Each structure stands twice: as structure tokens, then as C-alpha cells.
Amino acid sequence: MDNAKILVVDDDKEIAAAIEKMLMLEGYTVIKAYDGLKALDMLVENDVQLILLDVMMPKLDGLSATLKIRENKNIPIIILSAKSEDSDKILGLSMGADDYITKPFNSAELIARVKSQLRRYMYLGDMSAKDNNTQITVGGLCLCKDSKRIILDGEAIKLTAKEYKILELLMTNAGMVFSAEKIYELVWEEAAYSVENTVMVHIRRIREKIEINPKEPKYLKVVWGIGYKIEKF
């Protein structure tokens, strides 16, 4: 990933130069554009793996440029904006951006988000060439049946054998609710008697590994009084 080519688009040339310096120190190749129209031209001329895109620009603003890019490319786009309202972030993400960073930003945060998006894009790009039957993808969560691995946003997650089997069951049937008893019967392959606590402990451990905030899970949900499910995206 350190040889990835990144397009930085910002009409403030000082900001563009500062971002270029940060990225080059990490080993990335950087090209720059100062308006949305030039950015579109550069995408035609260059093989780019990620775009950092300002919102307020002449000729073609960042959100309009995002819509144009999304017509035929799935390159990760990180929006850069001085606007910090949730509504502005939601608008950017709904138009096809992958992430949103508010100016002024911390250089460490910018680099971390760039690396996260590149990991995810390059990993999923490799996976898309494989037989879909060998992997299950739910949002940023990927289960690789061949290697028995779980990948979250490009990062490998370490699970025990039982945790993997539970996640495989739920991801294979995303959106379907399984009772603790049914999970136990299918994963442990034995009759279920008073197994709620056993399953609950395993669910909690899985959440701690795959959720940013286990108390407000994005993927692994409890359906109270019924059981557990992986949210369908």
C-alpha cells in the first residue's frame, strides 16, 4: 500500500502542498488538482487508488465531483470540509464518499484514515476477483471460508474456533435471527440445555473484537427475547 497513488484535490494550494508532504513521508505517490474538473481529467490520465477531495472548489465542487466519479469508479473518496455539521457529513457520505474529515485536521488522523481506506479497498479489490462462494461480506466485515479468517475494514481479526463458527453461521444468514439454543446446536453440534450464558459470553467476545462500540453494535445485534443476528447491509 505504500506505493499507492493518491489524488489530492483542494483549491487552497498551501493545504494541498501540506497534505502532499504528509502523504509522501508515508511513501505514497501524490498528484494534485485545484478544482473538480481538473480532478476528473487526472483520473482519466492516472491509475489512482484514493482521492482526498475538498468540498468548496471552483468550476466543480467536491460533492458534484464525487457524484461524477461514482458513475464509473469505486475508488475510496475522503471528503475534506470546513463544515462540521452532521447534516453536511451525511450529505457527503450519501453522495458516495467513503469518509469525511473536518478541517482543520490532525495529520495522524488523516494518515490513519487514508491507510484504513486503502487497506479496505485493496483487500476487497483482491477478493472481488475470487469466487464469491469462498467469502461472505457484510458492510466492512469479510469472512474468508478458505482461510478461516475474519477481516474487518482490511484488518485481520483473531477469533477462537467457536467464535468463528458463530460468526460464519450469522453472516451466512445475515438478517436472520437465531436463538441461543439454535446457535448452540449448530455450532457445538450437541443438544442445547441451559446454554444461554455460554452463547452470550461468546457473543460478547465477538462484539468486543468486531465492534467499534460493543454497547452500540453495528453488526452483531440482539433481538430481545428472541436471539441474535448479523445486521443485513
PEWOUR-V906570 format. One record per residue. N is the residue number from 1. RES is the residue in one small letter. D_FIRST is the distance of its C-alpha to the first C-alpha in Angstrom with 2 decimals. Layout:
# PEWOUR-V906570
N_RES_D_FIRST / N_RES_D_FIRST
This chain:
# PEWOUR-V906570
1_m_0.00 / 2_d_3.81 / 3_n_5.37 / 4_a_5.28 / 5_k_9.03 / 6_i_10.79 / 7_l_14.54 / 8_v_16.69 / 9_v_20.17 / 10_d_22.98 / 11_d_26.55 / 12_d_26.79 / 13_k_25.56 / 14_e_25.60 / 15_i_23.27 / 16_a_20.90 / 17_a_21.03 / 18_a_20.51 / 19_i_17.36 / 20_e_16.12 / 21_k_16.96 / 22_m_15.20 / 23_l_11.83 / 24_m_12.44 / 25_l_13.34 / 26_e_9.90 / 27_g_8.72 / 28_y_7.94 / 29_t_10.40 / 30_v_13.03 / 31_i_16.00 / 32_k_18.89 / 33_a_21.76 / 34_y_24.81 / 35_d_26.15 / 36_g_25.30 / 37_l_26.89 / 38_k_24.98 / 39_a_21.70 / 40_l_22.83 / 41_d_23.71 / 42_m_20.36 / 43_l_18.68 / 44_v_21.14 / 45_e_20.42 / 46_n_16.60 / 47_d_13.74 / 48_v_11.99 / 49_q_9.29 / 50_l_10.85 / 51_i_14.29 / 52_l_16.00 / 53_l_19.62 / 54_d_22.88 / 55_v_25.87 / 56_m_28.87 / 57_m_28.61 / 58_p_31.18 / 59_k_31.68 / 60_l_29.35 / 61_d_28.28 / 62_g_24.91 / 63_l_26.26 / 64_s_27.89 / 65_a_24.79 / 66_t_22.87 / 67_l_25.66 / 68_k_25.51 / 69_i_21.77 / 70_r_22.24 / 71_e_24.94 / 72_n_22.60 / 73_k_18.90 / 74_n_16.98 / 75_i_14.01 / 76_p_13.48 / 77_i_16.00 / 78_i_16.62 / 79_i_20.23 / 80_l_21.47 / 81_s_25.21 / 82_a_28.15 / 83_k_29.74 / 84_s_29.37 / 85_e_31.78 / 86_d_30.70 / 87_s_32.15 / 88_d_29.83 / 89_k_26.74 / 90_i_28.16 / 91_l_28.88 / 92_g_25.35 / 93_l_23.88 / 94_s_26.72 / 95_m_25.97 / 96_g_22.51 / 97_a_20.22 / 98_d_17.76 / 99_d_18.31 / 100_y_20.81 / 101_i_20.90 / 102_t_24.31 / 103_k_25.08 / 104_p_25.54 / 105_f_22.36 / 106_n_21.21 / 107_s_18.23 / 108_a_17.01 / 109_e_17.38 / 110_l_15.53 / 111_i_12.40 / 112_a_12.80 / 113_r_13.23 / 114_v_10.32 / 115_k_8.00 / 116_s_10.47 / 117_q_10.53 / 118_l_6.94 / 119_r_7.39 / 120_r_10.71 / 121_y_10.26 / 122_m_8.01 / 123_y_10.23 / 124_l_13.32 / 125_g_12.69 / 126_d_12.85 / 127_m_15.75 / 128_s_17.62 / 129_a_18.32 / 130_k_20.12 / 131_d_23.64 / 132_n_23.99 / 133_n_26.59 / 134_t_24.14 / 135_q_22.34 / 136_i_23.59 / 137_t_21.70 / 138_v_23.35 / 139_g_21.56 / 140_g_18.28 / 141_l_19.83 / 142_c_19.31 / 143_l_21.64 / 144_c_20.97 / 145_k_24.45 / 146_d_23.66 / 147_s_21.75 / 148_k_23.62 / 149_r_20.56 / 150_i_20.03 / 151_i_16.67 / 152_l_16.89 / 153_d_14.32 / 154_g_11.61 / 155_e_13.30 / 156_a_15.85 / 157_i_19.38 / 158_k_22.11 / 159_l_25.37 / 160_t_28.70 / 161_a_30.14 / 162_k_32.44 / 163_e_29.86 / 164_y_27.69 / 165_k_30.83 / 166_i_31.81 / 167_l_28.47 / 168_e_28.53 / 169_l_32.08 / 170_l_31.39 / 171_m_28.20 / 172_t_29.96 / 173_n_32.74 / 174_a_30.94 / 175_g_33.65 / 176_m_36.33 / 177_v_38.07 / 178_f_38.92 / 179_s_41.58 / 180_a_41.07 / 181_e_43.67 / 182_k_41.94 / 183_i_38.56 / 184_y_40.41 / 185_e_42.31 / 186_l_39.28 / 187_v_36.94 / 188_w_39.55 / 189_e_41.68 / 190_e_44.93 / 191_a_47.41 / 192_a_46.49 / 193_y_49.00 / 194_s_48.24 / 195_v_44.47 / 196_e_43.38 / 197_n_42.43 / 198_t_40.52 / 199_v_38.37 / 200_m_38.02 / 201_v_36.66 / 202_h_33.97 / 203_i_33.10 / 204_r_32.87 / 205_r_30.51 / 206_i_28.20 / 207_r_28.26 / 208_e_27.42 / 209_k_24.21 / 210_i_23.05 / 211_e_24.64 / 212_i_23.74 / 213_n_27.52 / 214_p_29.43 / 215_k_32.65 / 216_e_31.41 / 217_p_29.34 / 218_k_27.23 / 219_y_27.09 / 220_l_29.84 / 221_k_33.16 / 222_v_36.75 / 223_v_39.48 / 224_w_42.38 / 225_g_45.21 / 226_i_43.45 / 227_g_40.20 / 228_y_36.42 / 229_k_33.89 / 230_i_30.25 / 231_e_30.15 / 232_k_29.69 / 233_f_27.22
